[in-house]
């Protein structure tokens, strides 16, 4: 009797807005270019991204998965902050996929079962010529990995730091996100939001979403007085 095909592992759904078009690269332009070309024959098989909270690591991993899907490739996004409390069964047969994006690696470091499963998954992906992206809060050599073979695997590919944006970069990112929503965001209003709003970029984008809804509801353009009124600033 023939064996039934194994079911592909399930990841977490991608955010619709987590695309390359919606990401201001700033100092990460080289990294973004590598991610965009990773699925090509000359692409880098393994990319490791690291950086602090709110710099866009998760956005980039999901954007790579969106881009793979747009090319009719099979991609899987695994945020271990959400999935790490489960057994690592979702890593079984990931080599059947074209791209695997593992986020929040540091959340499972030091756990024997997870480290062994990751080590074997990395090997299978490499042997089958698949593509892998890993993201964590620190560079590979600073993670407290207890399995030496896994620690070695993490240094195989290209490593990129994803730095935070300066104020000008945050302003450009805000403008890019507003443009993607079809919003008219005057320069003085953008600078006011940046000055008065939260520091974290993700929280700034939430402010922009709130203003978009308020502007559409009131049928008013974005001005500083309207922003103050809509946000209670």
C-alpha positions as CSV (number, residue, x, y, z in Angstrom):
1,X,0.0,0.0,0.0
2,X,1.4,3.4,-1.0
3,X,2.1,5.9,1.7
4,X,-0.1,9.0,1.8
5,X,1.7,12.3,1.2
6,X,2.6,14.0,4.4
7,X,0.7,17.2,5.3
8,X,2.7,20.4,4.9
9,X,3.5,22.1,8.2
10,X,1.3,25.0,9.2
11,X,2.7,28.4,10.2
12,X,1.1,31.7,11.2
13,X,-0.9,33.8,8.7
14,X,1.0,36.8,7.2
15,X,0.0,40.4,7.8
16,X,-1.3,41.9,4.5
17,X,0.7,45.1,5.0
18,X,4.0,43.2,5.7
19,X,5.4,43.6,2.2
20,X,8.7,44.9,0.7
21,X,6.8,47.8,-0.9
22,X,5.6,48.8,2.5
23,X,9.1,48.8,4.1
24,X,11.4,51.7,4.1
25,X,14.8,50.1,3.8
26,X,17.1,53.0,4.9
27,X,20.4,51.5,6.1
28,X,19.0,48.0,5.4
29,X,18.9,48.3,1.6
30,X,21.5,45.6,1.0
31,X,19.6,43.2,3.2
32,X,16.3,43.9,1.5
33,X,18.0,43.3,-1.9
34,X,19.4,39.9,-0.6
35,X,15.9,38.9,0.6
36,X,14.3,39.9,-2.7
37,X,16.8,37.7,-4.7
38,X,17.1,34.9,-2.3
39,X,14.8,32.5,-4.3
40,X,16.9,33.0,-7.4
41,X,19.5,30.4,-8.3
42,X,22.3,32.8,-7.3
43,X,20.5,33.8,-4.1
44,X,22.0,33.2,-0.7
45,X,20.5,30.0,0.8
46,X,20.6,31.1,4.4
47,X,20.1,34.6,5.8
48,X,20.3,35.5,9.5
49,X,18.7,38.8,10.7
50,X,19.1,40.3,14.1
51,X,18.1,43.5,15.9
52,X,16.1,45.0,18.7
53,X,12.4,45.2,19.1
54,X,10.5,47.3,16.5
55,X,13.2,47.5,13.9
56,X,11.2,45.4,11.3
57,X,12.6,41.9,11.6
58,X,9.2,40.3,11.5
59,X,8.0,42.6,8.7
60,X,10.9,41.5,6.5
61,X,10.4,37.8,7.1
62,X,6.8,38.1,6.3
63,X,7.6,40.2,3.2
64,X,9.9,37.5,2.0
65,X,7.1,34.9,2.4
66,X,4.7,37.2,0.5
67,X,7.2,37.6,-2.3
68,X,7.7,33.8,-2.5
69,X,3.9,33.3,-2.7
70,X,3.7,35.9,-5.5
71,X,6.2,33.7,-7.4
72,X,4.0,30.6,-6.8
73,X,6.6,29.3,-4.3
74,X,5.6,27.6,-1.1
75,X,6.7,29.6,2.0
76,X,6.2,29.1,5.8
77,X,6.5,31.8,8.5
78,X,7.1,30.5,12.0
79,X,7.2,33.1,14.8
80,X,8.6,31.2,17.7
81,X,7.4,33.7,20.2
82,X,3.9,32.4,19.4
83,X,4.7,28.8,18.6
84,X,7.7,28.0,20.8
85,X,5.5,26.7,23.6
86,X,4.4,23.9,21.3
87,X,6.6,20.8,20.5
88,X,8.6,21.5,17.3
89,X,6.4,19.3,15.1
90,X,5.9,22.1,12.6
91,X,9.5,21.7,11.6
92,X,8.9,18.2,10.2
93,X,9.3,18.0,6.4
94,X,9.9,21.7,6.0
95,X,12.3,20.7,3.3
96,X,9.3,20.3,1.0
97,X,8.9,24.1,1.0
98,X,10.8,26.6,-1.1
99,X,11.3,29.1,1.8
100,X,11.2,28.8,5.6
101,X,11.3,32.0,7.7
102,X,11.9,31.3,11.4
103,X,11.3,34.4,13.6
104,X,12.2,34.9,17.3
105,X,14.8,32.1,17.4
106,X,16.0,33.4,20.8
107,X,12.7,32.3,22.3
108,X,13.6,28.6,22.1
109,X,17.3,28.7,22.6
110,X,18.5,26.5,25.4
111,X,15.6,24.0,25.0
112,X,17.1,20.7,23.9
113,X,14.1,19.4,21.9
114,X,13.8,22.6,19.9
115,X,17.5,22.9,19.3
116,X,17.8,19.4,18.0
117,X,14.8,19.8,15.8
118,X,16.2,23.1,14.4
119,X,19.5,21.5,13.7
120,X,18.0,18.6,11.7
121,X,15.6,21.0,9.9
122,X,18.6,23.2,8.9
123,X,20.4,20.2,7.5
124,X,17.5,18.9,5.5
125,X,16.8,22.4,4.0
126,X,20.4,22.7,3.0
127,X,20.5,19.2,1.5
128,X,17.4,19.8,-0.6
129,X,18.6,23.2,-1.8
130,X,15.8,25.2,0.0
131,X,16.0,28.7,1.3
132,X,16.0,29.7,5.0
133,X,15.7,33.0,6.9
134,X,16.2,33.2,10.6
135,X,15.6,36.2,12.8
136,X,16.6,36.8,16.5
137,X,17.3,39.6,18.9
138,X,21.1,39.0,18.9
139,X,23.8,37.8,16.5
140,X,24.5,34.0,16.3
141,X,27.5,34.0,18.5
142,X,25.7,35.9,21.3
143,X,22.8,33.4,21.6
144,X,23.1,31.0,24.5
145,X,22.8,27.9,22.2
146,X,23.6,24.7,24.0
147,X,23.9,22.4,21.0
148,X,27.3,23.1,19.4
149,X,26.2,21.8,16.0
150,X,23.3,24.2,15.9
151,X,25.5,27.1,17.0
152,X,27.8,26.2,14.0
153,X,24.9,26.1,11.6
154,X,23.7,29.5,12.6
155,X,27.0,31.0,11.3
156,X,26.8,29.3,7.9
157,X,25.0,32.1,5.9
158,X,25.1,35.8,5.7
159,X,24.3,37.7,8.9
160,X,22.7,41.2,8.9
161,X,21.9,43.6,11.6
162,X,18.6,45.4,11.2
163,X,19.3,48.8,12.8
164,X,16.6,51.2,14.0
165,X,15.9,54.2,11.9
166,X,16.9,57.8,12.8
167,X,14.3,60.5,12.9
168,X,14.7,61.2,9.2
169,X,14.3,57.5,8.4
170,X,11.2,57.3,10.6
171,X,9.8,60.3,8.8
172,X,10.4,58.6,5.4
173,X,8.9,55.3,6.7
174,X,5.8,57.3,7.9
175,X,5.4,58.9,4.5
176,X,5.8,55.6,2.7
177,X,3.1,53.9,4.9
178,X,0.8,56.9,4.4
179,X,1.3,56.7,0.6
180,X,0.5,53.0,0.6
181,X,-2.8,53.8,2.3
182,X,-3.6,56.5,-0.2
183,X,-3.3,59.2,2.5
184,X,-2.3,62.8,1.8
185,X,0.2,63.5,4.6
186,X,1.5,67.1,4.4
187,X,5.1,67.5,5.5
188,X,4.3,69.6,8.5
189,X,1.7,67.1,9.7
190,X,4.1,64.2,9.3
191,X,6.7,66.1,11.4
192,X,4.2,66.9,14.0
193,X,3.1,63.3,14.4
194,X,6.7,62.2,14.5
195,X,7.5,64.8,17.2
196,X,4.3,64.2,19.3
197,X,3.7,60.5,18.7
198,X,5.2,57.4,20.1
199,X,8.9,56.5,19.4
200,X,8.2,52.9,18.2
201,X,7.6,52.8,14.5
202,X,4.9,50.1,14.8
203,X,3.0,52.4,17.2
204,X,3.4,55.3,14.8
205,X,1.8,53.2,12.1
206,X,-1.1,52.5,14.4
207,X,-1.5,56.3,14.9
208,X,-1.5,56.6,11.1
209,X,-4.2,54.0,10.8
210,X,-6.4,55.8,13.4
211,X,-6.0,59.1,11.5
212,X,-6.9,57.4,8.2
213,X,-10.2,56.1,9.7
214,X,-10.9,59.5,11.4
215,X,-10.2,61.4,8.2
216,X,-12.4,59.2,6.1
217,X,-15.2,59.4,8.6
218,X,-15.1,63.1,9.0
219,X,-14.3,63.7,5.3
220,X,-11.5,66.1,6.4
221,X,-7.9,66.5,5.2
222,X,-5.1,65.9,7.7
223,X,-4.1,69.1,9.4
224,X,-2.3,69.6,12.7
225,X,-5.6,70.9,14.4
226,X,-7.4,67.8,13.0
227,X,-4.7,65.5,14.2
228,X,-4.8,67.0,17.7
229,X,-8.6,66.6,17.8
230,X,-8.7,63.1,16.4
231,X,-6.0,61.8,18.8
232,X,-6.8,63.9,21.8
233,X,-3.3,65.4,21.8
